[in-house]
């Protein structure tokens, strides 16, 4: 993919963030998600790609916009796979909490993992600890290996997890080891990225979250030189059949970086909606708004942070409004 596309993809995440930011703290996660989806889809229409959504807002019968299999872009080459989460952290926006993002990843056709909207077990680290993790190994083994790679004491390691009952056994083990534990309510894309960004203080991510978020996190970590491993967690035989239909013959195989993303030609972009460890949220002042974004390229390893000021009177479609999109409550949390 041409490097000039990187800025075009930032424009897409900016559009979703601008359409959603004014809904922060208003308690309506569905309205916030709908606004982000509609704005992202409109922005994609202006980008010169022939894209197919492989990670999206559900499947065709569940979400009328940005569903898995939908075509996006102006319909011209290059042919690409697209992974999107117009609003990563719907509850975070609704409650005015940190780390809500609009995110996307784009790679050449057939280079991104096709995964349904089910759960995935994950472990992730940054570049200095890449190669030291194993999803199938005990928590203690992973922690000690990461501590060794980072030249830290075990009690200086910070692990991040979603605050869910299903993670109680992991949390208990981490605390037994003396590891510092950071629990988050939502948003494990930003949590996975945090392991690869020094100023966040996060060293390792554990736990079960959404499969779509796992693919998006893998795209960012690919660009940052980090590592993620995952395994899909199907609920039933129907989920297993869906996984096979998307190309994985073993629904429960261990997924490594090369399974998430084939090759290095990947672009990841994100714009902050609420303030977070990585990005600031949208700021409004009169008819202007300021956004803070990051865009990464796997081929070069270049990471760019972009601050942009927008004239909202010249971009009226970026302003949140009531929209007719209906959307189901996310299946996993």
Protein Blocks (a to p, Z undefined) as FASTA:
>chain_A
ZZklmmmmmmmmmmmmmmmmmmgonlpaklmmmmmmmmmmmmmmmpccddddfbdebdfk
locghpahiaedjhiacdddddddfbgcjklmmnopghiacddddddehiaccddddddd
dddddfklgoiacfkbcfklmmmmmmmmnopafklpccdddddfklmmmmmmmmmnopac
dddfbhjllmmmmmmgmklopabdcdjddfklmmmmmmmmmmnopacddddddfblmlmm
mmmmnopablkbccdfklmpgcjbdcdddddfbdcfkbccdddehjaccdddddddfklo
pacdddddddfklmmmlpccddfbdcdddfbZZ
